[in-house]
């Protein structure tokens, strides 16, 4: 049996790492935290540049960034996110 691998494209899983912020200033804190995430991506030359922040309610907001499986451990250990989930666009 012949298996042709030159046409195979590997798809890396994308993981959304999330930082939670709570309190009346949560939205502003999450927005500011996203700036630091973008700085980290640039400094580390990570292959993805997907970040964001969002207010979930008046006292809970999140900042997040997307990494691949390949980079997840390094980023997790360096930045200590509160949680993560699979990212689907």
KADA-V461575 format. One record per backbone hydrogen bond with DSSP energy under -1.0 kcal/mol. NH is the residue of the N-H (numbers start at 1). CO is the residue of the C=O. E is the energy in kcal/mol with one decimal. If there is no record, write none. Layout:
nh/co/e
NH/CO/E
NH/CO/E
This chain:
nh/co/e
8/5/-1.5
15/67/-3.4
16/85/-3.5
17/65/-3.0
18/83/-3.2
19/63/-2.9
21/61/-2.9
23/59/-2.2
26/23/-1.8
29/25/-2.4
30/26/-2.7
31/27/-2.2
32/28/-2.3
33/29/-2.6
34/30/-1.9
36/32/-1.2
37/33/-1.9
38/34/-2.3
39/35/-1.9
40/36/-2.3
41/37/-2.3
42/38/-2.1
43/39/-2.7
44/40/-2.8
46/41/-1.8
52/64/-2.0
54/62/-2.3
56/60/-2.6
57/60/-1.8
61/21/-2.8
62/54/-2.7
63/19/-2.0
64/52/-2.7
65/17/-1.8
66/50/-2.4
67/15/-2.7
69/13/-1.3
72/68/-1.4
75/71/-2.3
76/72/-3.1
77/73/-2.6
78/74/-1.8
79/75/-3.0
80/76/-2.1
82/18/-1.8
83/18/-1.7
85/16/-1.8
87/14/-2.7
